[in-house]
Amino acid sequence: MPRSARLLPALLAFCVTSAFATPDVPAAANNGTDPRINDLLVELAKSQRIDESELSPDGRLLAWVRHKDKHAQIELAAANGSGVQQIGVGNAADCNGSAIAWSPDARQLAFIADCVNKSADGKPASGNGPSKHDKGVYVVDANKAGEKPRRLATLNGYAHALTWSPDGRKLSFLYVEGSDRRASATAAADPSIGEIGVDNIVEQRIATLPADGGTIEQVTPVSLHVYEYAWSPDSKRFTYTAAPPPGDNNWWISKLYVQNAIPGTANTVVVDPATVTGPLHGLQMAVPRFSPDGNRIAFIGGLMSDQGATGGDLYSTSVSANATPTNLTAGTHVTPVWFSWSGANQLVVSQVSNGQSQVAEYAVSGSTAKPTRTFFTVPSSIGSGDLSMSLSLSRDNKQVAFVQSDYAHPAEVHAGALDTQAPPAVTSINAALKPSWGKAESVEWDNEGFHVQGWLLYPANYDPSKSYPMIVTVHGGPSSAVIPRWPGAGFGGAPLSALGYFVFMPNPRGSYGQGQAFTQANRKDFGYGDLRDILAGVDAIEKKLPVDDKRLGLTGWSYGGFMTMFSVTQTQRFHAAVAGAGISNWQSYYGQNLIDQWMTPFFGASVYDDPKVYAKSSAINFIKQAKTPTLIVVGERDAECPAPQSFEFWHALRAQNVPTSLVVYPGEGHGFVNPVNQRDVLQRALSWFGKYLPPTN
């Protein structure tokens, strides 16, 4: 189930005395809390996020977005990271910059700024909401040191995915006019009031703006919610994926369109997965890109559970109506995530390979695309911004930039030659930070004909002569993968490792990294084959490392929350569990969530047409077998995994006299955004595991 990829932390929580949401969730109790937890929280908070990195087309300059002092700042430097200068609008302490984009001639840097207007006393000015926001599209001449950015247009709503037309005459972006809500299912849902399904529906459209400023024009029709788009090489057309609103729900049934870049012109449906024949039927599409001659569109197609968490095969299609797409990479054992055309028949592809990030070159010939060389493979997370695993490439495709991190190295901007080795870090924003957790190691095993991989974090200060507990952390999705990254402030494997646990993070069937057959192997089988893969991985680890099988724990968020709830009804191997934003009853969930379109590709039919396949994987139907002490947490306004699913599981465990606690965090959606809640969740969850799985003998 959707869990943004990129960017969603696994967040968990501890108990409150009432199961009902309250205006303020009380802080985790200090009584009995490991004193190391607060120190760990302080250390985790020191890491500065780097959201975007953009290399100028000529490869000379580099810009990035850095989060510092609670604000997103744009910084500009030479491509080697030297000569850093801040690019800002007004008082940097009151503004956030985002969506940086270079002009094709590499002279101008465009971006979006969101500033809070303050009154004379320094407090936010009154307006529609708690503060008055002044948002606009800006541009600055990057070759003139100290020049102030120039406003091109004022925005009245949420905007992102800013880009230039190839001829440099226009800027375009995705625009939700009149709404400040991020158009994503992971964001906190609006209150369910008014006429449901009719009121408060927003549309995200492609908007354009003259590069020298002027009037914003919305190009795509109000009847469609656009998710991703790209210009044609001649700057006359767009290709995009879109579906009727509400956009949060319908990404899974989006179609591929082509339309002239003129407002009001008709669009053409190029590919509709609901009607197309072949391997793409009923699946999802992402990253549409015109070929250099404009005659073809390539995209990534496959079984995807999350908007933004892309993965599948590379496809190609003509630009004609109702075209039949060709699978260019059928049978591959990696998962392409992002790509860019680097020649008439050549692609640069970012892909997940056996739990690692890999960048490769593909040659397109007829109906196939085959890798001709691997540039580099790193046990790290990489990405340049708006899309998962995206890269920022120079015009000649010889230079590359992205943000990289793993468990041993915090996020930094990396830039340099696109070659057989990953480019080095050119920033030192987080260089002083050192991990307080143990080393990371890739673990591989075979089970039931599948090759499976996962990541294992050793306990901090590991002593092979001692026995340790181990906590299994199941990722969300399920169409996703664990790839090492430096932890944020939310709950995850690294904090558990720092407190003395082995932490096992498997990529079982259903995950990315082993090809589409592996990703699709858990369709109509949630909780069964993937659990067997996980338990086989636990067995493999226990054969070579001092893991105490009587001190195994289990946790996860979203699909991982479901797996936690379901697994404790299927096995007694786990002696403590923490379920975040889980699903306990697929049948009731179908009618409660706001994203039901994602379910049919995985279950094969709606719950009304095949209720048995949903019942088969519902933890609530096996609740009598649950014995594991389980802590449950969820956001009050979670649209993807609604709070009633957690209430139902908590209520059932209490009825079976299984130790359990539930917390509902007010105002939070599927991904927690309030730093206070993030810290509180982490502290409570660590205390829960400390109670039931003490890390020392």
C-alpha positions in Angstrom: 0.0 0.0 0.0 1.2 3.4 -0.7 4.1 4.6 1.3 6.0 7.1 -0.5 9.0 6.1 -1.5 11.2 8.3 -1.4 10.6 9.9 1.1 8.3 8.1 4.1 10.0 7.2 7.4 8.8 4.2 9.3 7.2 5.7 12.4 6.0 3.9 15.4 4.6 4.8 18.9 3.9 3.7 22.4 0.7 3.6 24.5 -1.7 6.1 25.9 -4.4 5.4 28.4 -7.2 6.1 25.9 -7.6 4.7 22.5 -9.2 7.9 21.2 -7.3 10.8 19.7 -6.8 13.7 22.0 -5.7 17.3 21.2 -2.2 16.5 22.5 -0.5 13.2 22.8 1.3 13.0 26.1 5.1 12.6 25.9 6.5 9.2 26.5 7.0 8.5 30.2 10.5 8.9 31.6 10.0 6.2 34.2 12.1 3.2 33.2 13.2 4.8 29.9 16.7 3.9 28.8 18.7 7.1 29.3 20.5 6.6 26.0 17.3 7.2 24.1 17.3 11.0 24.6 21.0 11.2 23.6 20.1 9.2 20.5 17.3 11.5 19.6 19.6 14.5 19.9 22.1 12.9 17.6 19.5 11.9 15.0 18.2 15.5 14.9 21.6 16.9 13.9 21.4 15.5 10.3 20.5 18.2 7.8 18.2 17.0 4.9 19.3 17.7 1.3 16.2 17.4 -0.8 17.3 18.3 -4.3 20.5 18.6 -6.4 20.6 20.0 -9.9 23.6 20.2 -12.2 23.6 22.9 -14.8 23.3 21.6 -18.4 26.9 22.7 -19.2 28.2 20.9 -16.1 29.8 24.0 -14.5 27.5 24.8 -11.7 25.6 22.9 -9.0 22.5 23.9 -6.9 20.9 22.0 -4.0 18.2 22.5 -1.4 19.4 22.2 2.2 17.2 22.1 5.3 18.8 24.2 7.9 17.3 25.9 11.0 13.8 24.6 10.0 13.9 26.2 6.6 14.8 24.9 3.1 17.6 27.0 1.7 18.9 27.0 -1.9 22.6 27.0 -2.3 24.7 27.5 -5.5 28.3 26.4 -6.1 30.7 25.3 -8.7 30.3 21.7 -9.8 33.1 20.6 -7.4 31.2 22.2 -4.5 33.4 25.2 -4.0 32.3 28.8 -3.7 29.0 28.2 -2.0 26.5 31.0 -2.0 22.9 31.1 -0.7 20.1 32.0 -3.1 17.2 33.4 -1.3 14.1 35.7 -1.3 13.8 38.2 1.4 14.7 37.0 4.9 15.9 33.4 4.6 14.5 32.6 8.0 11.0 33.2 6.7 11.2 31.5 3.3 11.5 28.0 1.9 12.9 27.3 -1.5 12.2 24.2 -3.7 11.8 22.9 -7.2 15.1 24.2 -8.5 15.5 24.0 -12.3 18.2 25.2 -14.7 17.5 26.9 -17.9 18.7 25.1 -21.1 21.4 27.7 -21.6 22.7 27.1 -18.1 22.5 30.8 -17.2 19.3 31.0 -15.1 18.2 29.0 -12.1 14.4 29.0 -11.5 12.8 27.9 -8.2 9.6 28.2 -6.1 9.7 30.2 -2.9 7.2 30.0 -0.1 7.5 32.9 2.4 5.6 33.7 5.6 4.7 37.3 5.9 5.2 38.7 9.4 3.9 41.7 11.1 5.9 44.3 12.9 6.0 42.3 16.1 7.6 39.3 14.2 4.5 37.1 14.4 2.9 35.6 11.3 0.5 38.0 9.7 -3.2 37.2 9.7 -4.8 35.6 6.6 -6.5 32.5 5.4 -5.1 30.2 8.1 -2.5 30.4 10.8 -0.1 32.5 8.6 -0.1 34.5 5.4 2.0 32.7 2.8 3.5 34.6 -0.2 4.4 32.0 -2.9 5.9 32.7 -6.2 8.1 31.4 -9.1 11.5 33.1 -9.2 14.5 33.2 -11.4 18.1 34.3 -10.8 21.0 34.8 -13.2 23.5 32.3 -11.8 26.4 33.9 -13.5 26.0 37.2 -11.7 27.3 36.9 -8.2 25.0 38.5 -5.6 22.1 39.2 -8.0 18.7 39.1 -6.3 16.1 36.7 -7.7 13.4 38.1 -9.8 9.7 37.1 -9.3 8.1 35.8 -12.5 4.6 35.0 -11.1 2.7 34.8 -7.8 1.2 31.4 -6.9 -2.2 30.8 -5.4 -1.8 27.1 -4.4 0.6 24.2 -4.2 3.2 23.9 -7.0 6.1 21.5 -7.7 7.9 19.7 -10.5 9.2 23.0 -12.0 11.0 22.6 -15.4 12.0 24.6 -18.4 10.8 23.9 -22.0 13.7 22.7 -24.1 13.7 25.9 -26.1 13.9 27.9 -22.9 10.9 30.1 -23.6 8.6 28.7 -20.9 8.5 27.3 -17.4 6.1 24.6 -16.4 5.0 23.0 -13.2 2.3 20.9 -11.6 -0.2 23.2 -9.9 -3.1 22.7 -7.4 -4.7 26.1 -7.7 -6.4 27.4 -4.6 -5.1 24.7 -2.3 -2.0 24.4 -0.1 -2.4 20.7 0.4 0.3 18.6 -1.1 -1.4 16.4 -3.7 -0.4 13.1 -2.2 -2.1 10.2 -0.5 0.5 10.1 2.2 -0.4 13.7 3.3 -2.9 14.1 6.1 -6.4 13.8 4.7 -8.8 16.7 4.8 -11.7 16.2 7.4 -14.3 13.9 6.0 -17.2 16.3 6.0 -19.7 17.6 3.5 -20.7 15.4 0.5 -18.1 12.7 0.4 -16.6 12.2 -3.0 -17.9 15.5 -4.3 -16.9 18.3 -2.0 -13.3 19.4 -1.5 -12.0 17.6 -4.6 -8.8 19.2 -6.0 -7.1 18.8 -9.4 -3.4 19.0 -10.2 -2.8 20.3 -13.6 0.2 21.2 -15.8 0.7 25.0 -15.8 3.0 27.1 -17.9 4.5 30.5 -17.5 6.6 32.7 -20.0 10.2 32.5 -19.0 10.3 36.3 -18.8 7.3 36.5 -16.5 3.6 37.0 -17.1 0.4 35.1 -16.8 0.1 31.5 -15.6 -1.9 29.3 -17.9 -3.2 25.9 -17.0 -2.8 23.6 -20.0 -4.4 20.2 -19.0 -8.2 19.9 -18.5 -9.8 20.3 -15.1 -11.2 16.8 -15.6 -7.8 15.2 -15.1 -5.4 15.1 -12.2 -1.8 15.0 -13.6 0.9 13.0 -11.7 4.0 13.2 -13.9 4.8 15.0 -17.2 7.6 15.8 -19.6 8.1 18.2 -22.5 8.6 17.0 -26.1 12.0 17.9 -27.6 10.5 20.6 -29.8 8.7 22.2 -26.8 5.3 21.9 -28.6 3.7 19.0 -26.6 3.5 17.3 -23.2 3.3 13.7 -22.3 1.8 12.9 -18.9 0.1 10.3 -16.7 -3.3 11.4 -15.4 -6.6 10.1 -14.1 -9.9 11.7 -13.1 -9.9 13.3 -9.6 -9.7 12.6 -6.8 -6.0 12.3 -7.5 -5.1 10.7 -4.2 -7.1 7.6 -5.2 -6.8 7.2 -8.9 -3.0 7.2 -9.6 -3.3 3.4 -9.9 -5.6 3.7 -12.9 -3.9 6.6 -14.7 -3.5 6.6 -18.4 -0.7 8.0 -20.6 -1.6 11.1 -22.6 -0.1 13.4 -25.2 -1.3 17.0 -25.6 -0.2 20.1 -27.3 1.3 22.7 -24.9 -1.6 25.1 -25.6 -4.4 25.5 -23.1 -7.7 24.1 -24.2 -6.3 21.7 -26.9 -7.5 18.1 -27.0 -5.5 15.4 -25.5 -4.8 11.9 -26.9 -4.9 8.7 -24.8 -1.8 6.8 -25.9 -1.8 3.9 -23.4 -4.6 2.8 -21.1 -3.5 -0.2 -18.9 -7.1 -1.1 -18.3 -7.6 -2.0 -21.9 -4.2 -2.8 -23.3 -3.2 -6.4 -23.9 0.1 -7.9 -22.7 2.1 -7.7 -19.5 1.1 -4.1 -18.7 -2.6 -4.9 -18.4 -4.0 -3.7 -15.1 -0.6 -2.3 -13.9 0.8 1.1 -13.4 3.0 3.6 -15.3 5.5 6.3 -14.3 8.4 8.5 -15.7 7.0 9.1 -19.2 9.7 10.6 -21.5 9.7 11.5 -25.2 12.5 10.0 -27.3 15.0 12.6 -28.8 13.1 12.6 -32.1 9.7 13.0 -30.4 8.3 9.9 -32.1 8.2 7.5 -29.2 7.5 7.7 -25.5 9.4 5.5 -23.0 8.1 4.9 -19.5 8.4 2.5 -16.6 5.5 0.0 -16.2 4.8 -2.6 -13.6 3.1 -3.5 -10.4 3.5 -0.5 -8.1 1.8 0.0 -4.7 2.9 3.6 -4.2 2.7 6.8 -6.2 6.4 7.9 -6.3 7.8 4.5 -5.4 8.5 3.6 -9.0 9.6 0.2 -10.2 9.0 -2.1 -13.1 10.2 -2.7 -16.7 11.1 -0.2 -19.4 8.4 0.2 -22.0 8.3 2.0 -25.3 5.3 3.1 -27.3 4.4 5.3 -30.4 2.7 8.6 -29.7 -0.5 7.5 -31.6 -3.9 6.9 -29.9 -4.4 3.6 -28.2 -0.9 2.4 -29.0 0.3 -1.0 -27.9 3.4 -0.6 -25.7 6.4 -2.9 -26.0 8.2 -4.3 -22.9 11.8 -3.6 -23.6 13.2 -5.4 -20.6 11.1 -8.5 -20.1 12.7 -11.1 -17.8 15.2 -8.8 -16.3 16.4 -9.5 -12.7 16.7 -5.9 -11.7 14.1 -3.1 -11.2 14.4 0.0 -13.3 13.2 3.0 -11.3 14.2 6.1 -13.3 15.7 6.8 -16.7 16.7 9.5 -19.2 17.3 9.4 -22.9 21.0 9.9 -23.6 20.9 9.3 -27.3 18.6 8.3 -30.2 18.6 4.7 -29.0 20.3 5.0 -25.6 19.2 5.3 -22.0 20.8 6.1 -18.7 18.8 4.0 -16.1 18.7 4.1 -12.3 17.7 0.7 -10.9 17.5 -1.4 -7.8 19.7 -4.4 -8.0 19.7 -6.9 -5.2 19.1 -4.2 -2.5 21.6 -1.7 -4.0 21.4 1.4 -6.2 22.8 0.8 -9.7 23.2 3.2 -12.6 23.5 1.6 -16.1 23.5 2.4 -19.8 21.0 0.6 -22.0 20.9 0.3 -25.8 17.4 0.3 -27.4 17.2 -1.9 -30.5 13.8 -2.8 -31.9 11.7 -4.3 -29.2 14.4 -4.7 -26.6 16.6 -2.6 -24.3 19.7 -4.3 -23.0 22.4 -3.0 -20.6 25.6 -2.2 -22.4 27.6 -1.3 -19.3 27.1 -0.6 -15.6 28.4 2.8 -14.5 28.4 2.0 -10.8 26.6 0.0 -8.0 26.5 1.4 -4.5 25.0 0.1 -1.2 23.4 3.5 -0.7 20.3 5.5 -1.5 20.7 8.0 -4.4 18.4 10.6 -5.9 18.4 14.2 -7.1 14.9 15.3 -6.0 11.4 15.1 -7.4 11.4 11.4 -8.5 12.7 8.3 -6.9 16.4 7.6 -7.8 16.4 10.4 -10.3 19.8 11.8 -11.5 20.7 15.3 -12.6 22.7 14.9 -15.8 24.7 17.4 -17.9 23.6 18.1 -21.5 26.3 15.7 -22.9 25.4 13.1 -20.2 29.0 12.9 -19.1 28.5 14.6 -15.7 26.0 13.6 -13.0 24.9 14.8 -9.6 22.7 13.4 -6.9 22.3 13.1 -3.1 23.7 10.0 -1.6 23.6 8.4 1.9 23.8 5.1 3.7 24.1 3.8 7.2 27.7 4.8 7.5 27.6 8.1 5.7 25.0 10.9 6.1 23.5 12.7 3.1 25.8 14.8 0.9 25.7 16.0 -2.7 27.8 13.8 -5.0 28.9 15.1 -8.4 31.4 14.3 -11.1 32.0 12.1 -14.1 29.4 9.5 -15.0 31.8 6.6 -15.1 32.6 3.2 -13.7 32.9 4.6 -10.1 30.3 6.6 -8.2 31.3 10.3 -8.1 32.6 11.7 -4.7 30.8 13.9 -2.3 31.3 17.6 -3.1 29.6 19.0 0.0 30.4 18.4 3.7 27.1 19.5 5.2 26.8 16.4 7.5 30.4 15.3 7.4 31.0 15.7 11.1 28.2 13.1 12.0 29.3 9.6 12.8 27.0 6.6 13.2 26.2 5.5 16.8 24.8 2.2 15.4 26.5 -0.9 14.2 27.8 -1.9 10.7 25.5 -2.8 7.9 25.8 -6.1 5.9 23.9 -7.5 3.0 22.4 -10.9 3.6 21.3 -13.3 0.9 19.4 -16.6 0.9 17.3 -18.8 -1.3 13.7 -19.8 -0.5 11.1 -21.7 -2.5 12.9 -21.0 -5.8 13.5 -17.3 -5.1 16.7 -15.5 -4.4 16.1 -13.1 -1.6 18.2 -10.3 -0.1 18.0 -8.1 2.9 20.1 -5.8 5.1 21.4 -6.6 8.6 22.5 -4.0 11.1 24.8 -5.3 13.8 24.4 -4.1 17.4 26.5 -1.1 18.3 29.7 -2.3 20.0 29.1 -5.8 18.8 30.8 -8.6 20.8 30.6 -12.0 19.0 30.9 -13.8 22.4 27.5 -12.4 23.5 24.0 -13.3 22.5 21.7 -10.6 21.1 18.0 -10.0 20.4 17.0 -9.2 16.8 14.2 -7.1 15.5 12.8 -7.7 12.0 11.7 -4.5 10.2 9.4 -5.1 7.3 9.3 -2.3 4.7 6.1 -0.7 3.3 4.7 -1.0 -0.1 4.9 -4.0 -0.7 6.4 -2.8 -4.1 9.5 -1.2 -2.6 12.9 -2.1 -1.2 15.2 -1.4 1.7 18.3 0.3 0.4 20.7 1.7 3.0 20.2 5.4 3.9 21.2 7.6 6.8 18.3 7.6 9.3 16.1 10.6 9.9 14.4 11.6 13.2 11.7 8.8 12.8 11.7 5.3 14.0 13.9 2.8 12.0 16.5 0.2 12.2 19.5 2.4 13.1 18.2 3.5 16.5 17.4 -0.1 17.5 20.9 -1.1 16.5 22.3 1.8 18.6 20.6 0.4 21.6 22.0 -3.1 21.2 19.8 -5.1 18.8 20.5 -6.9 15.6 18.1 -5.4 13.0 17.1 -7.4 10.0 15.5 -5.6 7.1 14.5 -8.1 4.4 13.4 -7.5 0.8 11.0 -10.5 0.5 9.0 -11.5 -2.6 6.9 -8.5 -3.6 9.9 -6.2 -3.3 12.0 -4.4 -6.0 15.5 -5.5 -6.9 15.0 -9.0 -8.4 12.8 -8.2 -11.4 9.0 -8.1 -12.1 8.3 -11.8 -11.5 9.7 -11.4 -8.0 7.7 -8.2 -7.4 4.5 -9.8 -8.6 5.0 -13.0 -6.6 2.9 -12.0 -3.6 -0.2 -11.0 -5.6 -3.3 -12.6 -4.0 -0.9 -14.0 -1.3 -0.2 -11.2 1.1 1.4 -12.4 4.4 2.1 -15.9 3.3 5.0 -16.3 0.8 6.6 -13.1 2.0 6.5 -14.2 5.6 8.1 -17.5 4.7 10.9 -15.6 2.9 11.4 -13.5 6.0 11.5 -16.4 8.4 13.9 -18.2 6.1 16.1 -15.1 6.3 15.9 -15.2 10.1 17.0 -18.8 10.1 19.9 -18.0 7.8 21.1 -15.3 10.1 20.7 -17.4 13.2 23.0 -20.1 11.7 26.0 -17.8 11.5 25.5 -15.1 14.2 24.7 -15.1 17.9 21.0 -14.2 17.7 18.8 -15.3 20.5 15.7 -16.9 18.9 13.7 -16.3 22.1 14.2 -12.6 21.8 12.9 -11.8 18.3 10.9 -8.7 17.6 8.9 -7.5 14.6 7.9 -4.1 13.4 6.9 -2.2 10.3 4.8 0.7 8.9 2.1 0.6 6.2 2.4 -2.7 4.5 5.0 -3.5 7.2 2.3 -2.6 9.7 0.0 -5.1 8.1 2.8 -7.7 8.0 3.3 -7.1 11.8 -0.4 -7.5 12.6 -0.7 -10.6 10.3 2.5 -12.3 11.3 1.7 -12.4 15.0 -1.4 -14.4 14.2 0.6 -16.9 12.1 3.7 -17.6 14.2 4.9 -17.4 17.8 8.5 -16.7 16.8 8.2 -13.1 17.7 8.1 -12.0 21.4 7.3 -8.3 20.9 5.9 -6.3 18.0 5.2 -2.7 17.1 2.7 -2.1 14.2 2.6 1.3 12.6 -0.3 2.4 10.3 -1.3 -1.3 9.8 -4.2 -3.1 8.3 -6.0 -5.8 10.3 -9.0 -6.5 8.1 -8.8 -6.2 4.3 -12.5 -6.6 3.9 -13.4 -3.6 6.1 -10.3 -1.7 4.9 -11.6 -1.7 1.4 -14.5 0.5 2.3 -12.6 2.7 4.8 -9.5 3.9 3.0 -9.4 6.7 0.4 -7.2 4.8 -2.1 -9.1 1.6 -2.9 -7.9 1.7 -6.5 -4.5 0.3 -5.5 -6.0 -3.0 -4.2 -7.5 -4.7 -7.4 -4.1 -5.2 -9.1 -2.8 -7.0 -6.0 -6.0 -9.0 -5.0 -7.2 -9.6 -8.6 -10.7 -8.3 -8.0 -12.7 -6.0 -5.7 -13.7 -7.1 -2.3 -17.3 -7.3 -3.6 -16.3 -9.7 -6.3 -13.9 -11.9 -4.4 -14.3 -11.4 -0.6 -12.4 -14.7 0.1 -9.1 -13.5 -1.2 -9.3 -10.5 1.1 -10.4 -12.6 4.1 -7.5 -15.0 3.5 -4.9 -12.3 4.4 -6.9 -10.5 7.2 -5.2 -10.8 10.6 -8.6 -10.3 12.4 -9.7 -13.7 11.1 -6.8 -15.4 12.9 -6.8 -13.3 16.0 -7.3 -16.2 18.4 -3.8 -17.3 17.5 -2.2 -14.0 18.5 0.0 -14.0 21.7 2.7 -11.4 21.0 2.6 -8.2 23.0 1.9 -5.6 20.3 2.1 -1.8 20.4 0.0 -0.1 17.7 0.2 3.5 16.4 -1.5 5.4 13.6 -2.1 9.0 12.4 -5.6 10.4 13.1 -6.0 11.6 9.5 -4.3 8.7 7.7 -6.1 8.2 4.4 -4.1 5.2 3.3 -4.3 3.0 6.4 -7.2 4.6 8.4 -7.2 4.6 12.2 -10.2 2.2 12.4 -7.9 -0.6 11.2 -5.6 -0.1 14.2 -8.6 0.3 16.6 -10.0 -3.0 15.3 -6.7 -4.9 15.9 -6.2 -3.3 19.3 -9.7 -4.1 20.4 -9.3 -7.7 19.3 -6.0 -8.2 21.1 -7.4 -6.7 24.3 -10.3 -9.2 24.1 -7.8 -12.0 23.9 -5.9 -10.6 26.9 -2.8 -10.0 24.8 -0.7 -7.1 26.1 -1.3 -4.2 23.7 -1.5 -0.4 23.6 -2.7 2.0 21.0 -1.9 5.7 20.3 -3.6 7.9 17.7 -1.5 11.0 16.8 -3.7 14.0 16.1 -3.4 15.7 12.8 -1.0 13.2 11.3 -1.4 11.4 8.0 0.2 8.3 6.7 3.7 9.8 7.1 4.2 11.8 10.3 5.5 15.3 9.7 5.4 16.9 13.2 9.0 16.6 14.7 7.6 16.5 18.2 5.5 13.5 17.2 8.4 11.8 15.4 10.6 12.1 18.4 7.8 10.9 20.8 7.0 7.9 18.6 10.6 6.8 18.5 11.1 7.1 22.2 7.9 5.2 23.0 8.7 2.4 20.5 12.2 2.0 21.8 10.9 1.8 25.3 8.4 -0.9 24.2 11.0 -3.1 22.8 13.3 -2.4 25.8 10.5 -3.8 28.1 9.8 -7.0 26.2 13.1 -7.6 24.5 15.9 -6.4 26.8 19.0 -6.0 24.7 21.3 -7.5 27.3 21.5 -11.1 28.6 
